[in-house]
Each structure stands twice: as C-alpha cells, then as structure tokens.
Amino acid sequence: MRVYLPATVRMLDRWLAAGAATSVGTDADSGISAYAVTPALRESYHDADLDELEYAAQIEASVGSLRLLAIDRDALRCRVVVAADVADDLVHSRPEDGRASVRVDGPVEVARWASALVDAADAAPVVETAVASLAAAAAGDDDARFALDEAEALELGWYAVQELPHLPR
C-alpha cells in the first residue's frame, strides 16, 4: 500500500541517516503517523479515480507536515511528504484522526520509499503563515482556513529518493 509520511527537513535528514522513517514520538509502539487512500477517503471522493485519491492523501500529509512544523519552531519552513510502499498488514486506519489518517507499524526503510514531495525555498513565507494559522483554522476561522488553502495550493516538488541527501537546506 502506498502511504504518505509527513515530515520536516530535519526529520528527513534523521531518517536518511538512520536508513528508515521512524516514529516521531517517544512511544515506538504507536507506529508512524501517515496518510493513505482509506475507505473513508474513498467515500469522501466516491467519483474520484485512484490518482485523485492519492493526491488527496498527499494533501492531507502536507497538512500533517504543517503540524510537525508547528511543534518544531526552529525547523526550516518547508513541508516534506515521503511516499513509501509498505505491506497492507502494517497499515491501520485511524478515522478518528481524519479520513486519510493511518498508522504504519514499525520503521519504513528507505528502500521502501518511492519519492518525496518537498516545498521550494520560496514557499517559506506561505508555509510559515499556514503554520501560524493552524489553531485558528481548526477553530473555524475563515481567514486562517484561507492561509491553509494558500499553502495547499502550492505544488510540492517531486524528488527521487537518491536526490534527497542533496536537497538545498
């Protein structure tokens, strides 16, 4: 199953050095937070084809990356989403966290990564505004939601796995 792992550049560097994506928190048993085409996502987009569903899961993962940036105030203001292919039995839907939210058991080795999606450097101001707007958007503020929409409208650049160590920092 294709999953989308939200990250920051700092996390990406750590994962590359370790050879695998690992859990963000201190509880390794909680698995890795990710996004995928789930039954709930399919139901939300009942007329969408697989490419459209995958894109929707990528967008959800990019918002997950914004949340990680809100936690790590010193991180480069750049969304990162790693696309990886893992065994279906390692992926568990978490509908309480969102229609595309899943948990992936265990580390996801770099060999299972397909690519990464990363913001261009000039996206930093839009990303920073979106990060600052997360709480207000969750509370229903329309202006804050617009800031998130602006970030979502920015296309993430596609990078092959072998290019990731050479991304501009």
Secondary structure, DSSP 8 states (H G I E B T S, - for coil): -EEEEEE-HHHHHHHHHHTEE--SSS-GGG-EEEEE--HHHHHHTTT--HHHHHHHHHHHHHHHHHHHHHH-TTS-S--EEEEEE--GGGEEE-GGG-TTEEEE-S-EEGGGEEEEEE--GGGHHHHHHHHHHHHHHHTT-HHHHHHHHHHHHS--EEE-GGGGGGS--
